[in-house]
């Protein structure tokens, strides 16, 4: 049985995970733990330090929801940094949050170790 949370719904500023309404950015770790009120040090800029709990959990796939309009940008060095510090290959998937939610729902059906982080607004 899959222990990963299910994302039931997403719209700008709100996501429903396992029937719980959440209105702050969040991370989902591969063990199914949800970290609410996730913030990046530089607002709409995602850097390595912003996802340390995910890195520590050693996922195989990281899904990043970049916001409803895709305005959260990723450090161009993030992929290279991840390759340098992770023992196992990590597939990074970045999509607008609506599409990222759909991709997450598909990916958790497989046998890979999945993590995700979602920016809920812009």
C-alpha positions as CSV (number, residue, x, y, z in Angstrom):
1,X,0.0,0.0,0.0
2,X,1.3,3.5,-0.9
3,X,2.0,5.7,2.1
4,X,2.4,8.9,0.1
5,X,-0.2,11.6,0.6
6,X,-2.7,12.1,-2.1
7,X,-3.3,15.6,-3.5
8,X,-7.0,15.9,-4.0
9,X,-7.2,19.5,-5.3
10,X,-5.1,22.5,-6.2
11,X,-6.0,26.1,-7.1
12,X,-4.1,29.4,-6.6
13,X,-3.2,29.6,-2.9
14,X,-4.8,26.4,-1.8
15,X,-4.0,22.7,-2.0
16,X,-5.9,19.8,-0.4
17,X,-3.7,16.9,0.7
18,X,-5.3,13.9,2.3
19,X,-8.5,15.9,2.7
20,X,-6.6,18.6,4.6
21,X,-6.8,22.2,3.2
22,X,-3.4,23.8,3.2
23,X,-2.8,27.5,2.2
24,X,1.0,27.7,2.6
25,X,3.8,26.3,0.4
26,X,4.8,22.8,1.4
27,X,7.2,19.9,1.0
28,X,6.3,16.3,0.9
29,X,9.1,13.9,1.9
30,X,9.5,10.4,0.6
31,X,8.2,8.9,3.9
32,X,4.9,10.8,3.4
33,X,5.6,13.5,6.0
34,X,4.3,16.9,5.0
35,X,6.3,20.0,5.9
36,X,3.9,23.0,5.9
37,X,4.8,26.7,5.7
38,X,7.8,26.0,3.5
39,X,9.7,29.2,2.6
40,X,12.6,29.9,0.4
41,X,15.4,32.2,1.6
42,X,14.9,34.4,-1.5
43,X,11.2,34.3,-2.0
44,X,10.5,33.2,-5.5
45,X,13.9,31.7,-6.0
46,X,14.6,28.0,-5.3
47,X,18.1,27.1,-4.1
48,X,19.8,24.0,-2.7
49,X,19.5,25.1,0.9
50,X,15.7,25.6,0.5
51,X,15.2,21.8,0.0
52,X,17.6,20.4,2.5
53,X,15.0,18.1,4.2
54,X,14.3,16.6,0.8
55,X,18.0,16.1,0.0
56,X,18.5,14.4,3.4
57,X,15.6,12.0,2.5
58,X,17.4,10.9,-0.7
59,X,14.5,10.7,-3.1
60,X,14.8,9.3,-6.6
61,X,12.4,11.9,-8.1
62,X,11.9,15.5,-6.9
63,X,8.8,17.2,-8.3
64,X,8.8,21.0,-8.0
65,X,5.6,23.0,-8.4
66,X,6.8,26.5,-9.5
67,X,3.5,28.3,-8.8
68,X,0.2,28.8,-10.7
69,X,2.0,31.0,-13.3
70,X,5.5,29.4,-12.9
71,X,7.0,32.5,-11.3
72,X,9.2,30.6,-8.8
73,X,12.6,30.2,-10.5
74,X,15.3,27.7,-9.8
75,X,18.9,28.4,-9.2
76,X,20.6,27.4,-12.5
77,X,23.3,25.6,-10.5
78,X,20.8,23.5,-8.5
79,X,20.9,20.4,-10.9
80,X,24.7,20.4,-10.9
81,X,24.8,20.8,-7.1
82,X,22.4,17.9,-6.7
83,X,24.5,15.7,-8.9
84,X,27.6,16.5,-6.9
85,X,26.1,15.8,-3.5
86,X,23.6,13.0,-4.0
87,X,24.7,9.4,-4.0
88,X,22.0,8.2,-6.2
89,X,20.8,9.9,-9.4
90,X,17.9,12.4,-8.7
91,X,15.4,13.2,-11.4
92,X,14.2,16.8,-11.1
93,X,10.8,17.7,-12.6
94,X,9.8,21.3,-12.6
95,X,6.3,22.3,-13.7
96,X,3.6,24.9,-12.9
97,X,1.9,23.7,-9.7
98,X,-1.3,22.5,-11.3
99,X,0.7,20.2,-13.7
100,X,3.2,19.3,-10.9
101,X,0.2,18.1,-8.8
102,X,-0.9,15.9,-11.7
103,X,2.6,14.5,-12.2
104,X,3.0,13.9,-8.5
105,X,-0.2,11.9,-8.4
106,X,1.0,9.7,-11.3
107,X,4.6,9.3,-9.9
108,X,3.4,8.1,-6.5
109,X,1.7,5.1,-8.2
110,X,5.1,3.7,-9.1
111,X,7.9,2.2,-7.0
112,X,10.2,5.1,-6.9
113,X,11.1,7.2,-3.9
114,X,9.2,10.5,-4.5
115,X,9.5,13.9,-2.9
116,X,7.8,17.2,-3.9
117,X,7.6,20.8,-3.0
118,X,4.8,23.1,-4.1
119,X,4.7,26.9,-4.4
120,X,0.9,27.6,-4.2
121,X,0.6,31.2,-5.5
122,X,2.2,33.1,-8.4
